[in-house]
């Protein structure tokens, strides 16, 4: 639960720092919402030092 909250807060901070990304996501979420979420997850995992070792193994 705490970890999920931390991940959510970090994702919100990323979204707040990229307001242009937010507007793009809002305009596209009706058509390609699953794709946008997949890109966000991949983006977050790629730049997160916590998940980087597991991604390198895979």
Phi and psi in degrees as a GROMACS rama.xvg file:
@    title "Ramachandran Plot"
@    xaxis  label "Phi"
@    yaxis  label "Psi"
@TYPE xy
-64.2345  -39.2014  UNK-2
-66.0672  -41.3822  UNK-3
-62.2162  -40.0318  UNK-4
-63.955  -40.1378  UNK-5
-63.9683  -43.3871  UNK-6
-63.3486  -42.9719  UNK-7
-63.1278  -44.373  UNK-8
-62.7266  -40.3166  UNK-9
-67.1417  -39.8629  UNK-10
-64.3568  -39.5436  UNK-11
-64.4323  -38.8206  UNK-12
-64.1019  -39.8844  UNK-13
-63.066  -42.2601  UNK-14
-65.9776  -38.8122  UNK-15
-67.1219  -34.4913  UNK-16
-76.3734  -15.1596  UNK-17
-123.39  77.2944  UNK-18
-66.1903  -31.4968  UNK-19
-65.1565  -39.5636  UNK-20
-60.124  -39.9421  UNK-21
-61.0137  -44.5784  UNK-22
-66.5432  -38.3553  UNK-23
-64.9539  -42.7704  UNK-24
-64.377  -40.6987  UNK-25
-63.4164  -37.6277  UNK-26
-75.1435  -23.9564  UNK-27
-105.267  -11.3496  UNK-28
-64.9443  -25.3606  UNK-29
-72.0435  -31.7035  UNK-30
-92.8231  -44.6353  UNK-31
-130.962  51.1166  UNK-32
-63.1724  -45.2276  UNK-33
-61.0887  -38.5071  UNK-34
-65.9536  -41.5275  UNK-35
-62.6704  -44.0842  UNK-36
-64.1146  -39.0751  UNK-37
-63.3032  -42.8135  UNK-38
-64.2998  -40.3455  UNK-39
-64.1152  -41.0445  UNK-40
-65.3012  -44.8889  UNK-41
-63.6042  -42.054  UNK-42
-61.067  -44.319  UNK-43
-66.9537  -43.8814  UNK-44
-66.9012  -34.2246  UNK-45
-68.0111  -37.9148  UNK-46
-96.8035  0.533538  UNK-47
-92.1415  119.964  UNK-48
-65.1884  -18.1017  UNK-49
-71.3314  -39.4093  UNK-50
-95.2717  -9.90414  UNK-51
-59.376  -44.536  UNK-52
-60.9656  -39.9767  UNK-53
-66.6681  -36.1675  UNK-54
-68.4877  -35.4546  UNK-55
-66.4743  -35.4023  UNK-56
-66.8086  -43.0275  UNK-57
